[in-house]
Amino acid sequence: MKPLSKLPAERAASLEGLLFDLDDTVLSHGLLTREAFGALWDLHEAGLFLVAVTGRPSAWGEVIARQWPIDGAVTENGAVHVVREGKGVHVLFDGEEDEVRSRRDALDELVATVARELPHVRLADDSHGRRADVAWDIAERVTLPDADVAALDRIARARGARTTRSTVHLHATYERDDKASGVVRFLRLRRGIDVGAALHRYAFVGDSANDAACFSAFATTFGVANVRAFADKLSVPPRWIAPSERGAGFAEVARRILESRGAR
C-alpha cells in the first residue's frame, strides 16, 4: 500500500466516479461526520458519479439514495441495487421473482438453523431492512468470540451460503454477486459501460475484509488507515492508503482526487 500522497495526478484526474464502503470508511463508528459528508458534496459538485457499496441493508440504501448527494447504492454486499429516480428510488434484484423468493426461503432456513445450533448468537439489529442477505452481530452491539464467529461461518458454508465478514457483521447470502460484480453490474445498467471501462474509470474506497473483491477488481483503490487491521486477510490490499482512519481518511481521499482534477 502506497501513501495517498503518491497517487499520480493523471490517475486521479481520469476518474469518472468513486465507489465507497460505508461502515468505518465514510462512517466513523456508525456516524456520518460533517467532514465526510462535506467530502461527498465536494465530489458530487465536481461531477463525479458516486455509489455507496455496502453490506448494510437495502432499506438503508433507500434512505441514503434519497438524501445524500449520490447516484445510488449497491447494498447487501452486491445483491440489491437502489437507484435514484427523480425524487424517489427504485430497488432492483438480480433474477426472476421466483428465484429471489427461493433464495430468501433458503436464508430463512439458515437463520433458523443458526438459532438452534448457536442460540446465543444474535442477528444484526438492521436485519429487518434486509432483502437478500442475513447478518449476525459480531462486533457492533456485542463482541462475539472468534471461535463463535468461526462456528457461525462453518454452519453457513455447510448449507451452501456464501459468507462475508465486515468490521461489525458476518453476512451470509445465496445471491450470485459480491461487492465487485454487483457494482460493475450497476454501472453497466446505469451508465452503459462495459466491465473493463468500469474497472478503470471508477475507483473504490474501503476498509475491511468484505471489501476484498473490490480491492482485487478495480485498478484504482484506496484504503482508509484502519484497513491496516485487515491487511493479512486481503489477498490484494488497496493500492493507496490515506493517513487517517474512517471518515477523516475518506475526506483525505476526496481532497486528493479533487486537487488532481483542479476542482479545489
C-alpha positions as CSV (number, residue, x, y, z in Angstrom):
1,M,0.0,0.0,0.0
2,K,1.4,3.3,-1.1
3,P,0.8,6.6,0.7
4,L,-2.1,8.6,-0.7
5,S,0.3,11.4,-1.5
6,K,1.9,9.2,-4.1
7,L,-1.2,8.9,-6.1
8,P,-0.3,10.1,-9.7
9,A,-2.3,13.2,-10.6
10,E,-3.1,11.8,-14.0
11,R,-4.7,8.7,-12.4
12,A,-6.9,10.7,-10.2
13,A,-7.8,13.1,-13.0
14,S,-9.0,10.3,-15.2
15,L,-11.7,9.0,-12.8
16,E,-15.3,9.3,-13.7
17,G,-16.7,8.2,-10.4
18,L,-16.0,7.0,-6.8
19,L,-17.4,3.9,-5.2
20,F,-17.2,3.6,-1.4
21,D,-18.0,1.4,1.6
22,L,-20.0,2.8,4.5
23,D,-19.0,1.4,7.9
24,D,-15.6,2.7,9.1
25,T,-14.9,4.1,5.6
26,V,-17.4,7.0,5.2
27,L,-18.9,6.5,8.6
28,S,-16.9,6.8,11.8
29,H,-18.1,4.3,14.4
30,G,-21.5,4.5,12.8
31,L,-21.7,8.2,12.5
32,L,-21.5,10.4,9.4
33,T,-19.2,13.3,10.3
34,R,-19.5,16.8,8.9
35,E,-16.1,16.3,7.2
36,A,-17.1,13.1,5.4
37,F,-20.5,14.4,4.3
38,G,-18.8,17.6,3.0
39,A,-16.4,15.5,1.0
40,L,-19.3,13.7,-0.6
41,W,-20.8,17.0,-1.6
42,D,-17.5,18.2,-3.0
43,L,-17.1,15.1,-5.1
44,H,-20.7,15.4,-6.3
45,E,-20.3,19.1,-7.2
46,A,-17.1,18.2,-9.2
47,G,-19.2,15.9,-11.4
48,L,-18.1,12.5,-10.1
49,F,-20.6,9.6,-10.2
50,L,-21.0,8.4,-6.6
51,V,-22.2,5.0,-5.5
52,A,-22.3,3.5,-2.0
53,V,-21.2,-0.1,-2.0
54,T,-22.1,-1.7,1.4
55,G,-23.1,-4.7,3.4
56,R,-25.8,-2.7,5.0
57,P,-29.5,-3.3,4.2
58,S,-31.2,-2.2,1.1
59,A,-33.5,-0.2,3.4
60,W,-30.5,1.9,4.3
61,G,-29.8,2.3,0.6
62,E,-33.3,3.6,0.0
63,V,-32.7,6.3,2.6
64,I,-29.2,7.4,1.6
65,A,-30.0,7.4,-2.2
66,R,-32.8,9.8,-1.4
67,Q,-30.9,12.1,1.0
68,W,-27.2,12.0,0.1
69,P,-25.6,13.6,-3.0
70,I,-25.1,10.1,-4.5
71,D,-26.4,8.4,-7.7
72,G,-27.4,5.1,-6.0
73,A,-26.3,2.3,-3.7
74,V,-25.3,-1.3,-4.1
75,T,-26.4,-2.9,-0.8
76,E,-26.2,-6.2,1.0
77,N,-22.7,-6.9,-0.4
78,G,-23.7,-6.6,-4.0
79,A,-27.1,-8.2,-4.1
80,V,-29.6,-5.3,-4.2
81,H,-29.3,-2.1,-6.2
82,V,-31.1,1.1,-5.1
83,V,-31.3,3.6,-7.9
84,R,-32.1,7.3,-7.5
85,E,-35.0,8.2,-9.9
86,G,-36.1,11.8,-9.7
87,K,-37.2,12.4,-6.1
88,G,-37.6,8.7,-5.4
89,V,-35.8,5.4,-5.7
90,H,-36.1,2.1,-7.4
91,V,-35.0,-1.2,-5.9
92,L,-33.5,-3.9,-8.3
93,F,-32.7,-7.5,-7.8
94,D,-30.8,-10.0,-10.0
95,G,-33.1,-12.7,-11.1
96,E,-36.8,-13.5,-11.6
97,E,-39.3,-13.2,-8.8
98,D,-39.4,-17.0,-8.1
99,E,-35.6,-17.2,-7.9
100,V,-35.5,-14.3,-5.5
101,R,-38.1,-15.9,-3.3
102,S,-36.4,-19.3,-3.3
103,R,-33.1,-17.7,-2.2
104,R,-34.9,-15.8,0.6
105,D,-36.6,-19.0,1.8
106,A,-33.1,-20.7,2.0
107,L,-31.9,-17.7,4.1
108,D,-34.8,-18.1,6.4
109,E,-34.0,-21.8,6.9
110,L,-30.3,-20.9,7.6
111,V,-31.3,-18.3,10.2
112,A,-33.5,-21.0,11.9
113,T,-30.6,-23.5,11.8
114,V,-28.1,-21.0,13.4
115,A,-30.7,-20.2,16.1
116,R,-30.9,-23.9,17.0
117,E,-27.2,-24.6,16.9
118,L,-25.8,-21.2,18.3
119,P,-28.7,-19.8,20.3
120,H,-26.6,-17.1,21.9
121,V,-25.7,-15.6,18.5
122,R,-27.9,-12.7,17.5
123,L,-28.9,-11.2,14.2
124,A,-27.8,-7.7,13.5
125,D,-30.2,-5.0,14.6
126,D,-30.7,-3.9,11.0
127,S,-31.9,-7.3,9.8
128,H,-35.5,-6.1,9.3
129,G,-34.3,-3.9,6.5
130,R,-32.6,-6.7,4.5
131,R,-34.0,-8.4,1.4
132,A,-31.3,-10.7,0.1
133,D,-28.8,-11.4,2.8
134,V,-28.6,-12.0,6.5
135,A,-26.2,-10.6,9.0
136,W,-25.3,-11.6,12.5
137,D,-23.8,-9.2,15.0
138,I,-20.2,-10.0,15.8
139,A,-18.7,-6.6,16.8
140,E,-21.4,-3.9,16.7
141,R,-23.5,-4.1,19.8
142,V,-21.8,-7.3,21.1
143,T,-18.3,-8.8,20.8
144,L,-18.6,-12.4,19.6
145,P,-15.6,-14.6,20.4
146,D,-13.5,-15.7,17.4
147,A,-14.5,-19.3,18.0
148,D,-18.1,-18.5,17.7
149,V,-17.6,-16.4,14.6
150,A,-15.8,-19.4,13.0
151,A,-18.6,-21.8,14.0
152,L,-21.2,-19.5,12.6
153,D,-19.2,-19.3,9.3
154,R,-18.9,-23.1,9.1
155,I,-22.6,-23.6,9.6
156,A,-23.5,-21.1,6.8
157,R,-21.0,-22.5,4.4
158,A,-22.0,-26.1,5.1
159,R,-25.5,-25.1,4.0
160,G,-24.2,-23.6,0.7
161,A,-24.3,-20.0,1.6
162,R,-21.5,-17.5,0.7
163,T,-20.2,-15.6,3.7
164,T,-18.6,-12.3,4.0
165,R,-17.2,-10.6,7.1
166,S,-17.2,-6.9,7.7
167,T,-15.9,-4.9,10.7
168,V,-19.2,-5.5,12.6
169,H,-21.1,-8.3,10.9
170,L,-20.9,-11.8,9.5
171,H,-23.0,-12.0,6.4
172,A,-24.5,-14.9,4.5
173,T,-26.2,-15.0,1.2
174,Y,-27.3,-17.2,-1.7
175,E,-27.1,-14.4,-4.2
176,R,-24.6,-14.5,-7.1
177,D,-23.0,-11.1,-6.8
178,D,-20.3,-9.9,-4.4
179,K,-19.5,-6.2,-4.0
180,A,-17.3,-6.0,-7.1
181,S,-19.6,-7.9,-9.5
182,G,-22.6,-6.1,-8.0
183,V,-21.3,-2.6,-8.6
184,V,-20.0,-3.4,-12.0
185,R,-23.5,-4.6,-13.0
186,F,-24.9,-1.4,-11.5
187,L,-22.5,0.7,-13.6
188,R,-23.4,-1.3,-16.8
189,L,-27.1,-0.9,-16.2
190,R,-27.0,2.7,-15.2
191,R,-24.1,4.1,-17.2
192,G,-24.0,1.7,-20.1
193,I,-20.3,0.9,-19.7
194,D,-18.5,-2.5,-20.1
195,V,-16.6,-4.3,-17.4
196,G,-13.2,-3.0,-18.5
197,A,-14.2,0.6,-18.6
198,A,-15.9,0.3,-15.2
199,L,-12.8,-1.2,-13.5
200,H,-10.5,1.5,-14.9
201,R,-12.7,4.7,-14.8
202,Y,-14.1,4.2,-11.3
203,A,-12.2,4.0,-8.0
204,F,-13.1,2.2,-4.8
205,V,-12.6,3.2,-1.2
206,G,-12.9,0.7,1.6
207,D,-11.6,-0.5,5.0
208,S,-12.1,-4.3,5.6
209,A,-12.3,-7.9,4.5
210,N,-15.7,-7.6,2.9
211,D,-14.1,-5.0,0.5
212,A,-11.6,-7.6,-0.8
213,A,-13.5,-8.2,-4.0
214,C,-13.4,-4.6,-4.9
215,F,-9.7,-4.1,-3.9
216,S,-8.9,-7.0,-6.2
217,A,-11.0,-5.9,-9.2
218,F,-10.6,-2.2,-9.5
219,A,-7.5,-0.6,-10.9
220,T,-7.6,2.4,-8.5
221,T,-8.3,1.5,-4.9
222,F,-8.0,3.3,-1.6
223,G,-8.0,2.2,2.0
224,V,-8.6,4.5,5.0
225,A,-5.9,3.9,7.6
226,N,-7.9,1.4,9.7
227,V,-7.7,-1.1,6.8
228,R,-4.3,-2.0,8.2
229,A,-6.1,-4.2,10.8
230,F,-7.3,-6.4,8.0
231,A,-4.2,-6.4,5.7
232,D,-3.4,-10.0,6.5
233,K,-6.9,-11.0,5.3
234,L,-6.7,-9.3,2.0
235,S,-5.1,-11.2,-0.9
236,V,-4.9,-7.8,-2.7
237,P,-4.7,-4.8,-0.5
238,P,-5.8,-1.3,-1.6
239,R,-3.2,0.4,-3.8
240,W,-3.1,3.6,-1.8
241,I,-3.8,4.3,1.8
242,A,-5.0,7.5,3.5
243,P,-3.1,8.9,6.5
244,S,-6.3,9.0,8.7
245,E,-8.9,6.5,9.7
246,R,-12.6,6.2,8.8
247,G,-14.4,9.4,7.7
248,A,-11.4,11.6,8.0
249,G,-9.5,9.2,5.7
250,F,-12.3,9.3,3.2
251,A,-12.2,13.1,3.2
252,E,-8.4,12.9,2.5
253,V,-9.0,10.6,-0.5
254,A,-11.7,13.0,-1.8
255,R,-9.4,16.0,-1.4
256,R,-6.5,14.2,-3.3
257,I,-8.8,13.3,-6.2
258,L,-10.3,16.8,-6.4
259,E,-6.9,18.5,-6.2
260,S,-5.7,16.5,-9.1
261,R,-8.8,17.4,-11.1
262,G,-8.2,21.1,-10.3
263,A,-11.5,21.2,-8.5
264,R,-10.2,22.7,-5.3
